[in-house]
Amino acid sequence: MPEKKHIVVLGAGFGGLTFTQKFRHPNARITIIDRQNHHLFQPLLYQVATGGLAMPDIAEPVRTILSRREDVQVLMDSAQSIDTEKKTVELSHQTLHYDYLVVALGMVNSYFGNDAWAQHTIGLKSLNEARRIRQRVLNAFEQAEALHDPSERQRLMTVVVVGAGPTGVEMAGALSELTKRVFKKDFRSIKPEQSRIILVEAADRVLTMYSEASSAKAQESLERMGVELKLNQAVEDISEACITVGGERIEAESIIWTAGVQANPLVDQLPGDHNRKGQIATEPDCSLRGHPEVFAIGDIADLVDCKGVRVPGVSPAAMQMGKHVARILENELNEKSKARPPFAYLDKGSMATIGRSSAVAEFGKFQFSGFPAWLLWLAVHLVFLIGFRNRLAVLIQWMYAYTKYRPGARVFEKPTQN
């Protein structure tokens, strides 16, 4: 009996997990590796950061998700290097040999060459960063309540969000709702409604990947909620509890970075052309040039599909690529066809929520906003959450928060240092 083909998957995000779930073959085994033990539903990470949801609500252990797959081994580890000539992946404590490699490592925060800014900001790519944001913001208001210096109080009650893409817009809206409305009845010495939520964007409008009409609707909603917008203004400097934007120096206890991303540094080790974000160019079937046994899927892939559409770095695209590669490998192992079909991206639309009961949504030529878009946003995100328990928990939390205006996950431990 021939030895089973070994498929190594790096990353248990949307792309890597979808591939693993969809690919099955009696003559193959899979090893999926991730530095965390859980699959994270990143679109709702900002709600953990603002106390709307608890961490387990948007994460599920990878082992639990794949527990019925005896052909799959799950390793919590970090890949240290990739050798495409020897077909090996070096982990912290072992080296794996592969027949096929699926790289789905995703993106990390990028500071446009100003890496020193990282120590003064918090990104939003992991549960740990979401926890730190929640801790930083909630602790700041607790400190402000105990102080009497007006300028220090204002600094503590100022939050700056850098980057007005979907994550930044959703974060700013949720923070404004939390600080200006939810906190309003909770404090006695300070007036949380006087807090400042500032959204900084170098472009001339928010949500630049959306139509101008949707962008305008989102901006209108943010301004109505009391978010201060600083458009057409790039960040000039960030230091401890201070950010300089457009020549203005703003003192803020909390500075949240959602402005830039780049491919996981390990992607640099893959042979091929890399763009300025570190993404690697792939063949139409998502494989690497000269290495048909290696696939790059999700955010890290620089790919124009067979319809001439540049594939965006969004979760639906990563999932579609995972399914596509799974079909290719199943066909090859079944010896059905030697010709690999090119990847074709199906745009399922885009949505962004702006606080309670407001959102913008685009599906092809159709655009809508407000409460209907918000309801659709809720439904779509519930459908794509992994696990029934997660869906039920999130639905209950959302219903409670909507009817009572009380986010249910506002517990934090006092930090030993800021």
N, C-alpha and C positions, 0 to 999 in steps of 0.2 A: 504494500500500500504506500503510495507516494506521501512524502511529508507535506503537511498542510502549509499553505502559503501564510507567511506572517505579515500582517498589516499593522503598522504602528501609526497611531493617531496622536498628534501633539495638540492638546487643547480640548477641553470639554465645554466650550461655548456652544453657540447655536450651530455653527458649521460642523465642528468635530462630533458633537453629540448626535446631530441629525444623521451624519454619515454612519455612525456606529449603530444607530437604531434601525436604519433602513437596509444596511448591508448584511446579508446572510448567505453563507455558502458552506456546504459540508466539507469542502477542501481548504478552508481558510480559518484562521484564528486572528483575533484582534487584541492588541494591547493599547489601551487609551490612557494617556498620561496628562495630568494637570497638576499644577502646583497647589491648588486648593482641593478640598474633598467634595466640593459642591458645584453644581451647575447654577449659575446666577442669571436671573431674569433682569438684565441691566436696564431695560426701559422703565422699570419702577424703582430704580435705585434712589432716585431723588426723593421718593416718598419715605424711604427709610431714613434718609438724611434729615428730613423735616418732621419726623415723628409720626407720620401718617400710618406707616406699616412697621412691623417688627422684622428683624432680619430673617427668621425662618419662613416668613410669608412669601419671600421671593427667591428662596434658594432651596435646593433639594440635593441630598447626597448623591453623587454620581453612582455609587454602589447600589443605592436603593433603586434608582431609575433603571439600571441594567442588571438587577439581581437575578432575573430569569434567563439571562443570556450566559449559558455555560461556556460559550465560545469566546467570551470577552473577559479579559483581565484588566482590572482598574488599578493604576498605580498613582499614588499621590507623590509626585516628584517633579523636579525641574530638569529639563533638557539643558545640558551644558554645551554640547556641540553636535553638529551634524556633519557626517562625511558621506557625501553622495557617491563617491567613487567606491568606497568600501561597503556602502549601504549599511551604515551603522549610526546609531544615536547614542551618545554618551549621557547617562544620567548621573545623579550624585553618587550612586553606589554600584552601578552596573552599566554594562554596555549592551544594547539591544541590536541584533541584526534584523533587517527587514527585507521583505520582497517588494512591498509597496509602502510608501510613506505619505500620509495625509497631514499637511501642516496647516493648522487652524489656530494660530497663536494669538490673533487679534492685535489690537493697538494699545499703545501706552501713551501717557501724557507727553506732550512736547511743548517746550517753552521758547521756541524760535531762537535757539542759541543762547538763551539766558537761563541756564540751568540753575543758577543760584536762586532764582525765584521759587524753585520747588520747595525750599525749606520754609518759605513764608506763606505758602498757599496750601490748599487742600484740593486735590483732584476728586473725580467721581468715577472711578473705574472698578472699585471693589467694595465689599461689605465693610472692610476696615476703614476705608476713606469715608463711607457714609456714616459710620459710627462716630468717626472723629468730627465730622461736620456737625452732627447732632449734638455731640458733647460740647463743642466749641460755642455754638450759638446759644444753647440752653444755659450753659455755665456763664456766658457773658451777661445775659439778662439777670441771672441770679446775683452776679457781682454788682451790677448796676443798681439793683434794689437796695443793696447794703451800703452804697456810697452816697455822698452828698455833693461832690464836685460835679457841676453841670457838664463841663467839657469832657471829663472822664466818662460820665454816664453816656454822653452822645457817642463817644468813640466805641464804647462797649455795645451800643445798640445800633451800630452801623455795620452792614454786611455788603460786601462788594462781590458781584458775580462777573467774572471775565469771560466773555464769549456769549453771543446771542443766537447760537444755534438752538435746536430743539431742547437739548439738555439744559442750557443756560436759561432759556425762556421758561421752561417748566420749573426749574429750581427757583428762579426769581419770583414767579407767581406764587409758588407754594410758601416761600419764605415770607412774602408780603402778607399772605393770608394768615400764617402762623403768628407773626409778630404784631400785626396791626389789628387783627380781629380776635384770634383765639386768646392771645395773651392779655387782651384788654381788661378782662374781669379778674385776672389772676394776681395782679400786682397792686400794691398800695402806694409805694413811694414814687415809682416811675410811671410814665405814661407811654406804654409800648407803641401806641398809635403814632408817636413822634419818632419812632425808629426810622432809619434810612435803609432802604434796599436799593442798591445801585447796580444797574446792568450796563456793562461796558462792551462796546462793539466797534471794531475798526472800520467796518463797512457802514454804508449810509442807511441801512435798515436791518431790522431783526429778521431771522429766518430767511436768509438770502437764497436758500435752496427751494423755497416756495415761491408762488406767484406774488407779484406786488400787491394784489388785492388781499390775499391771505396774510401777507406780512403786515399790511396796514391794519387789518382786523386784530391781529395779535398785538401790535403796538398800542392800539386803542384800548384793548383789554388790560394790558399791563399798566398803562398810565391811569386808567380808571381805578386800579387797585392800589395806586400810590407808589409804583415802582419808578425810580428816577432813571431815565435812559440817557446814556452818553454815547451817541452814535457818531460815526466818522472820527472817532478819537481812539488812538492806539495807546496801549500801556507803555509808558516811558521808563518806569522803574517800580520795583516792589522791594520793600524792606520790611523789617519787623513791624507788624500792625500798621503799615502805611503803604499806600499806592499812589503813584503819580500818573495822572491821565490828562492829556491835553494841557499840560502846564499847571494843572491843579493838583495840589497835594491833599489827599484824603486819608484821614486817620480812621482805621477800621480794625476792630478786633478780629473779624472773620473775613478772609479773602478766599473765594472759591474759584478754582480754575477749570473752565470748560472750553477753553479757546482753541487748543490745538492738540493733535494726536500724531503719532508716527508708529510705524510697524514695530513690533517686538524686535529688540536688537538681534535676536537669534536669526531672524530672517536675512540679515546681512551675510550669513554664512552660506546661503543658498546661491548656487551659480546662476547668473542671469543679469538682466538689466533691472536696476532699482531706480524708482523715481525719487523726488526730493523728500517724500514722506517715508521712504524706506520700503514701500510696497514693491513686490517683484512682478515683472511682466510674465504672463503665462501664455501657453498655447490656447487655442480656442476651446480645448477640452478641459482646461484648468490645470494641465500638467506643465512641468518646466521644460523649457527648450533643451533638447539633448538628454533629458531624463524623463522618459515617459512613465517611469515607475514612481515619480514624485509629483504630488499634487499640492497646490497652494489654493486654499479656499477662504472665503470670508473677507474681512477687512484688509488683509495683507496682500490680496491679489490685485494686480493692476491689469484689468481685462476689459476689452471692448468685445461685446458678444456678437453673435452671428447676424444680428439685426443692426449692428453699428451703434449700439447703445453702450455707453460706459457704465459698467456695473457699479452701483453705489455701495458704500460701506455700511449697509444696514442689515439688520437681522434676517429679514425675509430673503435677501440675496444670499446670505451665508447658508441658510437652510436649503435653498434651492440648489446651490452648488454642492452641498453635502449629498443631496439626493442624486444629483447628476453623476457625481463620481462613483457613488454606490452602484448605479446602473451600469456604468462603464466596466467596473471591475467584475460585476456579476456576469456580464456578457463575455468578458475575456476568459474568465475561469470556466465558463460553460462552452467556450470556443464557438460562440455563435457568430461573432463578427470581428474582423480585424480592424475595421474602420470605426474610429471613435466619433460619435456625433459631437458637434460644437455645442457649447452652453448657450442657452437662450434665456435671458432674464425676463421674468414676468413681473411688471411693476404693479403691485397691489395697492399702491397709494401711500400717502404720508399723512400722519396725524401728529398734532402736538397740543397738549392741554395747557391752559393758562388759568390755574387756580380752580376754584369750585364753580362748576356749571358752565365753563367756557372752554372752547377748543377751536382749532382750525383743522380742516381735513380736505385733502385733494385726492381725487381718483380720476386720473386722466383729465378730461375737460371739465369734470364736475368739481366744484368747489363749494364748500359750505362751512359755516362757523356757528358759534354760540352753543346753546344747550343741546340741539340734535347732534352736533359734532362731538360734544362731550359724552353723550350717551353711547355713541358708536365707539369712541375711544375706550370707554369702560368695558364694553362687550368684547372688543377685539383683544384687549389685554387679559381679560379673564380666560378667554379661549386658549391663548397661547401659553398661559402659566403651566408649568409642569406639576402634575399631581392634583388629585381631587382635594386633598386637605388644604393645599395652598389656595386653590380657587375659593373654597368655602370660607377660609379665614380672611382672605382679602375682601370678599363680598361683604362679610359681616362688618369688617372694619370700615369699609367705605360707607355702608348704610348708616353705621353709628356716627361717623364723622359728618355725614351729610345732614342727618336729622338733628344732631346735637351740637354740631360745630366744635367737636372735641376730638382731635387726633388722639389715638389710643396708645401711642408708643413713645412717650416723652420722658421715660426714666433714663437717667444717665449716672455714671459714677464721676465724682469730682476728680478732675485731672490732677496729677501730682505736680505738673507744671504746664503752662500754656505753650 
